[in-house]
Amino acid sequence: MTKPKTPRTATHQKAPQAERPPAPLHRSYETPAAGKAAKGREPKRKPYPSDSPHPTDSAILGARISRRAADRLRSGHLWVYASDIEVIQTGKDDPPALLAVADNRGLLLGTALYSPASQIALRMVSREEIDQAGWLQLLAARLRAAIARRKPLLDSETNACRLCFSEADELPGLVVDKYGEIVVLQLLTQGMLSSGVREVCVRVLREELEPASILERPDPRIRELEGLAAPSLAPLWAANPAAPVTHNQFLLNGLLFHFDANAGQKTGAFLDQRANYASARDWAKRLGAHGQTDACGRALDVCCYQGGFALHLAQVCNHVTAIDSSRASLEVAERNLEANRGRLAGEVEWVEADAFQILRDWSDAGQRFDTIILDPPAFAKTQRAVEGALRGYKELNLRALHMARPGGLLVTCSCSHHVDWADLEGAVAAAAADAHRRVRLLERRGAALDHPVVLNLPETEYLKCLVLEVE
Ligand code: SAH
């Protein structure tokens, strides 16, 4: 869920455009200097930063990083952790947004955005040495390329998507979502927080999309990690400045959803689940049509947020029960239900409850469902949290499997990058063994195509979605 999930992601079926690596950065990975270095020949050495222990104002600003970190960059990754910085020279004043980066021998590796307060201190934006003007040119070109990759995904049924997904689009810290005619920008790293970046984004977005308004939204968690100031709540740009559009309805797969930038808490949709909504609906219908069980009968959507899965299932199921612990989310879900009444075949009932508790109670009480969706929040935000997260996934899946009718559908998701496919499948298999059920894998799915996975950047893959038939 990117959801409003952020550096929440998604795998996949990939559109040809989404697969094509953004050219400039990747081409320059194999710079002559890097190639020679790999062969052990000593290229001309340009010291970054200055070797002097007391650099003067004219000293070259930059960071020198460990060999391990340099190897990671040469393999195509973009991050340098603070603990891998051996020497850093940032000048006396405000830390610069851009820093030259060199390996431990002083060989230039490129230019990075610098985040002084973050554990991820450097995020590469070029394999060459570039200045602010060069960076803003790159930003404009990459944002245009990112938008061009998304345009084929939009049609008369879907007018919302993620236009730019940070590192996956070679723009670390820049997330841009489109909700119909409203575009929402998130600047999630210190280096991205500049008036120059905002101006370029607004110009490119206006030229490419002609939106009604462009808003900037803060992400409180990331802001804390990066030590960022809160952005202004005024729109960055509005076609009608006297009455800027800040809320609307947008379309996903032909269904209407509400967006409200002033709703306080995180708003917007888990756009990364869009294709999985349609897939869950289609599988429920298909399994129901087998006749073994009425998979289109009763459906359960656990952690439903604003009703993405629930409303899609209500297109084919007689009755959908949707659970979430957030009342505010369920209130939006109810408004979304009202907006789509005429498009739905079944009833939807919203239940405000803790998923663990209610699933335990209902499975003990012998409740049965033909289709069950599990889409909990990221249980493991760090590697250390994985073990506890897997216990959580197993518990939810165990309860769901107890309640699944034979021949029914279980769609079970994890949006934690740190929980990999083997972890998730292991947790579900262990739950199935305990529940004495066999589960057949129908599909392994990821995030929608607007949240591309870059294989050199494993962190871009986070959302996993298993589509299972419960025997
Ligand atoms: N399926 C949703 C996204 C779910 S995001 C969609 O596609 O739009 C995770 C949701 O889990 C959030 O709405 C959050 O409120 C809810 N949640 C978190 N912890 C929960 C708990 N213990 N019980 C029930 N809901 C929970």
Residues whose N, C-alpha, C, O or C-beta is under 5 A from the ligand:
A	BS01	SAH	M1 F270 Q273 C303 C304 Y305 Q306 G308 F309 I323 D324 S325 S326 S329 A353 D354 A355 F356 D375 P376 P377
